[in-house]
Amino acid sequence: MRTCDRFARIKSGYEQDITYLRNHSQRSADAKAAKTSATNALAVKSCMAKALGRHFAACLICG
């Protein structure tokens, strides 16, 4: 599958956010914030999938 530079930028931005949230939830495992961060990581992953799907459908290089 061939993708463009914008696809890679969108994906890397979301992956940074997901990594940050997962690391935060692991660092503060016993806190209430850990569960919130883990839940937010799943939500961001879902948003990433939607954003990449929209991009893939609209982009002439990717789609």
N, C-alpha and C positions, 0 to 999 in steps of 0.2 A: 504494500500500500504506500503510495507516494503522498507525502504531506508537505505543506508549505511552511515557511518560517513563522507565520502568524499562529498556526496550529501549535507549533512547538512552544511559542511564547505563552499562549493561553494555558497549555498543559503544564508547563514548568511553574507558572505562577500559582495555579491551584495546588500542585504537588508540594510547593513550599509551605502553603497554608496548612495543608493536611499534615505534613511532617511536624510543623510547629505544634499543632494541636495535639497530635499523638504523643509527642515528647513531653508536653506539659502534663498530659494526663498520666504518663508514666512516672514523672518526677514527683507529683503530688498524689500518689495512689490512694491514700486514705482520706483525702479531702473531698468535699462535695464538688469542688471545681473540677476534679478529675473526671467525674462522670459527665459533667457538662461539656468539657473539652472533647471527650470521646464521642459524645452525641453530635457535637458541632463538626467533628471531623467526618462523620458519616454524612451529615448534611452537605458539607462542602464537596465531598466526593460525588454526591448526587448532582449538585450544581455543576460540577466539572463535566460530568457526562452529558448533561443537557447543553451546556455551552459548546462543547466539542461537537455534539451532534448537529446543533444549529450551524456551526461554522462549516462542518463537513457538507451539509446540504447546500449551503450558499456559495461556497468557494469553488472557483473554476479549476484550480490546480488540484485540490484534494478530492473533489467530488466528480 
